[in-house]
Amino acid sequence: MKSFAKFGAAIALLVVASLGAQAQELKIGYVNSDRVLRDAVPAKAAQTKLEAEFSKRDKDLNDLALKLKTAADKLEKDAPTLAETERSRRQRELVEQDREIQRKRREFQEDLNQRKNEELSSVVERANKVIKQIFETEKYDLILQEAVFAGPKVDITEKVIKALNAQGAK
């Protein structure tokens, strides 16, 4: 039994040693996806496009909220001199306006999120093509996009950003 245990330990040692030798030959890369989506020209162009597309609607919503606040402040100021029925009517109007603004804000946020997902998925798709191209041309064995830690030696994020920037904001 002892010789079998020694034999098993020797085999395990050989396997670990051979894996260590193979690991040294592996070419591994890491891409920081968040940085690509923040710094690459196509990602910045997508963000600018979204801001242009949604800025007027956002401003309109903020204007409505400001009008509601002004009306609420006026009601608060006028409340002591108003008849009970008039005060109640104006309060109901303010509640209805607030509900309407909240509904519009939810719709705005849903539309913005949907468009953001569409734009980002386009950028991610292009980035993945660039990563695959780097993988194939530079003969990588493994490229990771999520890692707890990655040293600068394996970080190819800058290379991916440069390749995306070279393609432009198509």
Rosetta blueprint (number, residue, H / E / L):
1 M L
2 K H
3 S H
4 F H
5 A H
6 K H
7 F H
8 G H
9 A H
10 A H
11 I H
12 A H
13 L H
14 L H
15 V H
16 V H
17 A H
18 S H
19 L H
20 G H
21 A H
22 Q H
23 A H
24 Q H
25 E H
26 L L
27 K L
28 I E
29 G E
30 Y E
31 V L
32 N L
33 S H
34 D H
35 R H
36 V H
37 L H
38 R H
39 D H
40 A L
41 V H
42 P H
43 A H
44 K H
45 A H
46 A H
47 Q H
48 T H
49 K H
50 L H
51 E H
52 A H
53 E H
54 F H
55 S H
56 K H
57 R H
58 D H
59 K H
60 D H
61 L H
62 N H
63 D H
64 L H
65 A H
66 L H
67 K H
68 L H
69 K H
70 T H
71 A H
72 A H
73 D H
74 K H
75 L H
76 E H
77 K H
78 D H
79 A H
80 P H
81 T H
82 L L
83 A L
84 E H
85 T H
86 E H
87 R H
88 S H
89 R H
90 R H
91 Q H
92 R H
93 E H
94 L H
95 V H
96 E H
97 Q H
98 D H
99 R H
100 E H
101 I H
102 Q H
103 R H
104 K H
105 R H
106 R H
107 E H
108 F H
109 Q H
110 E H
111 D H
112 L H
113 N H
114 Q H
115 R H
116 K H
117 N H
118 E H
119 E H
120 L H
121 S H
122 S H
123 V H
124 V H
125 E H
126 R H
127 A H
128 N H
129 K H
130 V H
131 I H
132 K H
133 Q H
134 I H
135 F H
136 E H
137 T H
138 E L
139 K L
140 Y L
141 D L
142 L E
143 I E
144 L E
145 Q L
146 E L
147 A L
148 V L
149 F L
150 A L
151 G L
152 P L
153 K L
154 V L
155 D E
156 I L
157 T H
158 E H
159 K H
160 V H
161 I H
162 K H
163 A H
164 L H
165 N H
166 A H
167 Q H
168 G L
169 A L
170 K L
